[in-house]
Amino acid sequence: MVTVGIDPHKHVHVAVAIGADGRRIGKPLTVKNDGLLITALLRWVRSITNDRAITWAIEDGRGFARRLADGLLLAGHEVVWVPTRLTAAHRKLHATTGAKSDLIDAIAAAHAAIATPGLDRHRIDEQVRELRVLVDYRTDLIKRRTMVINQLKAQLHIWLDHTPGDLARPKGLTSLAKLLDTAHIGTHVRQALISMATEIADLNERVRDLDTTIKELVTPLAPTLLEITGISHISAAVLIAEIGDITRFSSSAKLARYTGCAPIPVYSSDKERHRLHRGGNRRLNSVLYTAAIVQKRFHPAAQALLARHEPTKGARGARRVLQRHLIDVIYRAMTADRATWQHHITRHQPAA
């Protein structure tokens, strides 16, 4: 039996293999957190374990390592989550110098998994994974559509008074078709522009179909979440896809840190103030920013909160306060939805 300890990070993961006797097997691996991550890890571990049974022990950083854990599980491997407190305890136990490094943390995670057989096993919630795939695919389609729109606008210099978003709507495409009919351009250029417009129309249709599917999937999973002003079906889908099981965050403060909405105090200044947190999950941060902008326009309580804080914190600072408040509201809503969400996950899981 081989236990592979992994210390996960945003850009790279550090992995080390430990045998049943507690000794290191082979050389550790530092691997980029990219699309070839799973392939590189499996190739490395097969070269040093001789097809022995493997348990992957990942230090509990599910924001950075969730996709890694999903990939290993789908490849047929057992994956366990090692709490950071256990990693810290085994690091002190096995590190002779008391030093801390990525390699030492990976070794400590493996030792903790060996010493604690009852650790939480990673599992894939099919409903959440389904939403995650659809949300990611929708994001890719929108990026592709924006690229084609920008290419078309770069070639069609006489249509510069419109924004790229105009072509995401039928009215904009109708105006473009009329423009191409009357514009004095060559045959080949016209055909190329028509092909671009056709591709944009096709992408629009695919995005609308995805929106319909996502709405059907997310509505029964997040009834309370969808009641929040500024949280659309797409926003709710992103929240569920990125957060997964809300109970993995023991408090809304930890969720705020994960989303990059936790205020960071600045201690070097003469007066008490906080600065913008530039870390965290940027997709979730974008959802919260959008929700805050919508509430600023349409929600009386949010408008009152902003009016109360703007004199001292400014417009941006007040908006950050609103985003932090929204974290509390979203945390409570997702916690309330968990029973319904868990019911649907259980219903969609295959029978054992």
C-alpha positions as CSV (number, residue, x, y, z in Angstrom):
1,M,0.0,0.0,0.0
2,V,1.3,3.4,-1.0
3,T,0.1,6.8,0.3
4,V,0.8,9.8,-1.8
5,G,0.7,13.1,0.2
6,I,0.0,16.3,-1.8
7,D,0.5,19.8,-0.7
8,P,-1.8,21.8,-3.1
9,H,-1.2,25.4,-4.3
10,K,-2.7,27.7,-6.9
11,H,0.0,27.2,-9.5
12,V,1.8,24.0,-8.5
13,H,1.2,20.9,-6.4
14,V,3.9,19.0,-4.5
15,A,3.5,15.2,-4.2
16,V,5.5,12.6,-2.4
17,A,4.9,8.8,-2.1
18,I,5.2,7.1,1.3
19,G,5.2,3.3,1.8
20,A,3.4,1.4,4.5
21,D,6.6,1.5,6.6
22,G,6.5,5.3,6.6
23,R,9.6,5.6,4.3
24,R,9.7,7.7,1.2
25,I,9.4,6.0,-2.2
26,G,11.2,7.5,-5.1
27,K,11.7,11.2,-5.7
28,P,9.0,13.8,-4.9
29,L,7.2,15.6,-7.8
30,T,6.4,19.2,-8.3
31,V,3.7,19.5,-11.0
32,K,2.0,22.4,-12.6
33,N,-1.7,22.8,-11.8
34,D,-2.9,22.7,-15.5
35,G,-4.7,20.5,-17.9
36,L,-2.0,17.8,-17.8
37,L,-1.9,17.6,-14.0
38,I,-3.6,14.2,-13.7
39,T,-1.6,12.6,-16.5
40,A,1.7,13.8,-15.0
41,L,0.8,12.5,-11.5
42,L,-0.4,9.1,-12.7
43,R,2.7,8.7,-14.9
44,W,5.0,9.6,-12.0
45,V,3.3,7.4,-9.5
46,R,3.2,4.3,-11.8
47,S,6.9,4.7,-12.3
48,I,7.7,4.3,-8.6
49,T,4.9,2.1,-7.1
50,N,4.9,-0.9,-9.5
51,D,1.0,-0.9,-9.7
52,R,0.5,-1.2,-5.9
53,A,-2.7,0.1,-4.4
54,I,-2.5,3.9,-3.9
55,T,-4.3,6.3,-1.6
56,W,-4.0,10.0,-2.4
57,A,-3.9,12.2,0.7
58,I,-4.5,15.8,-0.1
59,E,-4.1,18.6,2.5
60,D,-7.5,20.1,2.9
61,G,-7.4,23.0,0.5
62,R,-10.4,22.2,-1.7
63,G,-10.5,25.5,-3.4
64,F,-7.1,24.7,-5.1
65,A,-7.3,20.9,-5.1
66,R,-11.0,20.1,-5.8
67,R,-10.4,19.5,-9.5
68,L,-7.3,17.5,-8.7
69,A,-9.3,15.3,-6.4
70,D,-12.1,14.9,-9.0
71,G,-9.6,13.8,-11.6
72,L,-8.0,11.3,-9.4
73,L,-11.3,9.9,-8.3
74,L,-12.6,9.6,-11.9
75,A,-9.3,7.8,-12.7
76,G,-10.3,5.1,-10.2
77,H,-8.2,6.1,-7.2
78,E,-9.0,6.6,-3.6
79,V,-8.7,10.2,-2.4
80,V,-8.8,11.4,1.2
81,W,-8.8,14.9,2.7
82,V,-6.3,15.6,5.4
83,P,-7.3,18.5,7.8
84,T,-4.6,21.1,8.2
85,R,-4.5,20.6,12.0
86,L,-3.4,16.9,11.4
87,T,-0.8,18.0,8.8
88,A,0.6,20.5,11.3
89,A,0.7,17.9,14.1
90,H,2.6,15.3,11.9
91,R,4.9,18.0,10.5
92,K,6.0,18.8,14.1
93,L,6.3,15.0,14.8
94,H,8.4,14.1,11.7
95,A,10.3,17.3,10.9
96,T,13.5,17.2,12.9
97,T,14.4,20.8,12.5
98,G,10.9,22.3,12.9
99,A,11.1,23.8,9.4
100,K,8.2,24.1,7.1
101,S,8.2,23.6,3.3
102,D,5.9,22.3,0.6
103,L,7.7,18.9,0.7
104,I,7.5,18.6,4.4
105,D,3.8,19.4,4.3
106,A,3.2,16.7,1.6
107,I,5.1,14.2,3.7
108,A,3.1,15.2,6.8
109,A,-0.2,14.8,4.9
110,A,0.8,11.2,3.9
111,H,1.8,10.3,7.4
112,A,-1.5,11.8,8.8
113,A,-3.5,9.7,6.3
114,I,-1.6,6.5,7.3
115,A,-2.2,7.2,11.0
116,T,-5.9,8.2,10.6
117,P,-7.8,5.6,8.6
118,G,-11.2,7.3,9.1
119,L,-10.4,10.5,7.2
120,D,-13.1,12.0,4.9
121,R,-13.1,10.3,1.5
122,H,-13.5,12.5,-1.5
123,R,-16.7,12.0,-3.5
124,I,-18.2,13.6,-6.5
125,D,-21.7,15.0,-6.2
126,E,-23.1,14.4,-9.7
127,Q,-25.6,17.3,-9.7
128,V,-22.8,19.7,-8.7
129,R,-20.4,18.3,-11.2
130,E,-23.1,18.6,-13.9
131,L,-23.6,22.2,-13.1
132,R,-19.8,22.8,-13.0
133,V,-19.3,21.3,-16.5
134,L,-22.2,23.4,-17.9
135,V,-21.1,26.6,-16.3
136,D,-17.5,26.1,-17.5
137,Y,-18.8,25.3,-21.0
138,R,-21.0,28.4,-21.0
139,T,-18.0,30.5,-20.0
140,D,-15.9,29.1,-22.8
141,L,-18.7,29.8,-25.3
142,I,-19.1,33.4,-24.2
143,K,-15.3,33.9,-24.5
144,R,-15.4,32.4,-28.0
145,R,-18.3,34.6,-28.9
146,T,-16.6,37.7,-27.7
147,M,-13.5,36.9,-29.7
148,V,-15.5,36.5,-32.9
149,I,-17.4,39.7,-32.3
150,N,-14.2,41.6,-31.7
151,Q,-12.7,40.1,-34.9
152,L,-15.8,41.1,-36.9
153,K,-15.8,44.7,-35.4
154,A,-12.1,45.0,-36.2
155,Q,-12.8,44.3,-39.9
156,L,-16.1,46.2,-40.1
157,H,-14.7,49.7,-39.4
158,I,-17.9,51.5,-40.3
159,W,-19.9,50.0,-37.4
160,L,-17.9,51.4,-34.4
161,D,-20.9,52.9,-32.5
162,H,-22.0,49.6,-31.1
163,T,-20.5,47.5,-28.2
164,P,-19.7,43.8,-28.6
165,G,-22.6,43.0,-26.4
166,D,-25.0,44.3,-29.0
167,L,-24.4,41.3,-31.2
168,A,-25.3,38.9,-28.3
169,R,-28.9,40.0,-29.0
170,P,-31.1,39.3,-32.0
171,K,-31.7,43.0,-32.6
172,G,-28.0,43.7,-33.0
173,L,-27.6,40.8,-35.5
174,T,-30.5,42.1,-37.5
175,S,-28.9,45.5,-37.7
176,L,-25.6,43.9,-38.8
177,A,-27.3,41.9,-41.6
178,K,-28.9,45.1,-42.9
179,L,-25.5,46.9,-42.8
180,L,-23.8,44.1,-44.7
181,D,-26.5,44.2,-47.4
182,T,-25.9,47.9,-48.0
183,A,-22.2,48.3,-47.3
184,H,-19.8,48.8,-50.3
185,I,-17.4,45.9,-49.6
186,G,-15.9,43.2,-51.8
187,T,-17.6,39.8,-52.3
188,H,-15.0,37.8,-50.4
189,V,-14.9,40.3,-47.5
190,R,-18.7,40.2,-47.4
191,Q,-18.7,36.4,-47.3
192,A,-16.1,36.3,-44.5
193,L,-18.2,38.8,-42.4
194,I,-21.4,36.9,-43.0
195,S,-19.6,33.7,-41.8
196,M,-18.6,35.5,-38.7
197,A,-22.1,36.7,-38.1
198,T,-23.5,33.2,-38.6
199,E,-21.0,31.8,-36.1
200,I,-22.1,34.5,-33.6
201,A,-25.7,33.6,-34.1
202,D,-24.9,29.9,-33.6
203,L,-23.0,30.7,-30.4
204,N,-25.9,32.9,-29.2
205,E,-28.3,30.0,-29.6
206,R,-26.0,27.5,-27.8
207,V,-25.6,30.0,-24.9
208,R,-29.4,30.4,-24.7
209,D,-29.9,26.6,-24.7
210,L,-27.3,26.3,-21.9
211,D,-29.1,29.0,-19.9
212,T,-32.3,27.1,-20.1
213,T,-30.7,23.8,-19.0
214,I,-28.9,25.5,-16.2
215,K,-32.1,27.2,-15.0
216,E,-33.9,23.8,-14.9
217,L,-31.1,22.2,-12.9
218,V,-30.4,25.0,-10.4
219,T,-34.0,26.0,-9.6
220,P,-34.8,22.9,-7.4
221,L,-31.3,23.1,-5.8
222,A,-31.3,26.7,-4.7
223,P,-34.8,28.1,-4.0
224,T,-33.6,30.3,-1.1
225,L,-30.5,31.4,-2.9
226,L,-32.5,32.6,-5.9
227,E,-34.7,34.8,-3.7
228,I,-31.7,37.1,-3.0
229,T,-31.7,40.2,-5.2
230,G,-28.9,40.2,-7.7
231,I,-28.5,36.4,-7.7
232,S,-29.7,35.0,-11.1
233,H,-29.9,31.4,-12.1
234,I,-26.5,31.6,-13.7
235,S,-25.0,33.3,-10.6
236,A,-26.6,30.6,-8.4
237,A,-25.1,27.9,-10.6
238,V,-21.6,29.4,-10.4
239,L,-22.0,29.6,-6.6
240,I,-23.0,25.9,-6.3
241,A,-20.4,24.8,-8.9
242,E,-17.5,26.6,-7.2
243,I,-18.5,26.1,-3.5
244,G,-20.1,22.7,-3.7
245,D,-21.1,21.6,-0.2
246,I,-21.5,24.8,1.8
247,T,-20.8,22.8,5.1
248,R,-17.1,22.6,4.1
249,F,-16.9,26.2,5.3
250,S,-17.6,26.3,9.1
251,S,-18.5,30.0,9.0
252,S,-19.4,32.8,6.6
253,A,-16.0,34.4,7.5
254,K,-14.2,31.5,5.9
255,L,-16.4,31.7,2.9
256,A,-15.6,35.4,2.7
257,R,-11.9,34.7,2.7
258,Y,-12.3,32.1,0.0
259,T,-14.2,34.5,-2.3
260,G,-11.8,37.4,-1.8
261,C,-14.4,39.5,0.1
262,A,-12.8,39.5,3.5
263,P,-11.4,42.9,4.4
264,I,-7.7,43.0,5.0
265,P,-6.6,45.4,7.8
266,V,-3.8,47.8,7.0
267,Y,-1.7,48.2,10.2
268,S,1.0,50.5,8.9
269,S,-1.4,53.5,8.5
270,D,-2.0,56.0,11.3
271,K,-5.8,55.4,11.1
272,E,-7.8,52.2,11.1
273,R,-8.6,51.1,7.6
274,H,-8.9,48.0,5.4
275,R,-7.8,47.4,1.9
276,L,-9.1,45.3,-1.0
277,H,-8.4,41.6,-0.9
278,R,-6.9,40.7,-4.3
279,G,-6.9,36.9,-3.7
280,G,-9.6,34.4,-3.4
281,N,-11.8,32.8,-6.1
282,R,-12.2,35.4,-8.7
283,R,-15.3,33.8,-10.4
284,L,-17.2,34.0,-7.1
285,N,-15.9,37.5,-6.5
286,S,-17.3,38.5,-9.8
287,V,-20.7,37.1,-8.9
288,L,-20.7,39.0,-5.6
289,Y,-19.7,42.2,-7.4
290,T,-22.5,41.9,-9.9
291,A,-25.0,41.1,-7.1
292,A,-23.8,44.2,-5.2
293,I,-24.3,46.4,-8.2
294,V,-27.8,45.1,-8.8
295,Q,-28.7,45.6,-5.1
296,K,-27.3,49.1,-5.3
297,R,-29.9,49.9,-7.9
298,F,-32.9,48.0,-6.8
299,H,-32.6,46.9,-3.1
300,P,-33.7,49.6,-0.5
301,A,-31.8,47.9,2.4
302,A,-28.6,47.7,0.4
303,Q,-29.0,51.4,-0.7
304,A,-29.4,52.3,3.0
305,L,-26.2,50.4,3.9
306,L,-24.3,52.0,1.1
307,A,-25.5,55.5,2.2
308,R,-24.4,54.8,5.7
309,H,-20.8,53.8,4.8
310,E,-20.0,56.0,1.8
311,P,-19.2,59.1,3.8
312,T,-16.4,57.4,5.7
313,K,-15.3,54.6,3.3
314,G,-16.1,56.1,-0.1
315,A,-18.1,54.4,-2.8
316,R,-15.8,51.5,-3.4
317,G,-15.3,50.8,0.3
318,A,-19.0,50.9,0.9
319,R,-19.5,48.4,-2.0
320,R,-17.0,46.1,-0.4
321,V,-18.9,46.3,2.9
322,L,-22.1,45.3,0.9
323,Q,-20.3,42.4,-0.7
324,R,-19.1,41.2,2.7
325,H,-22.7,41.4,4.0
326,L,-23.9,39.5,0.9
327,I,-21.6,36.7,1.9
328,D,-23.5,36.3,5.2
329,V,-26.8,36.3,3.3
330,I,-25.6,33.8,0.7
331,Y,-24.0,31.5,3.4
332,R,-27.4,31.3,5.3
333,A,-29.3,30.8,2.1
334,M,-27.0,27.9,0.8
335,T,-27.1,26.3,4.3
336,A,-30.9,26.5,4.2
337,D,-31.0,25.0,0.7
338,R,-28.6,22.2,1.6
339,A,-31.3,19.7,2.7
340,T,-33.2,20.2,-0.6
341,W,-29.9,20.1,-2.6
342,Q,-28.8,16.9,-0.8
343,H,-32.1,15.3,-1.6
344,H,-31.7,15.9,-5.3
345,I,-28.1,14.7,-5.2
346,T,-29.1,11.5,-3.5
347,R,-31.9,10.9,-6.0
348,H,-29.6,11.3,-9.0
349,Q,-26.8,9.1,-7.6
350,P,-26.8,5.5,-9.1
351,A,-27.8,2.7,-6.8
352,A,-25.0,0.8,-5.2
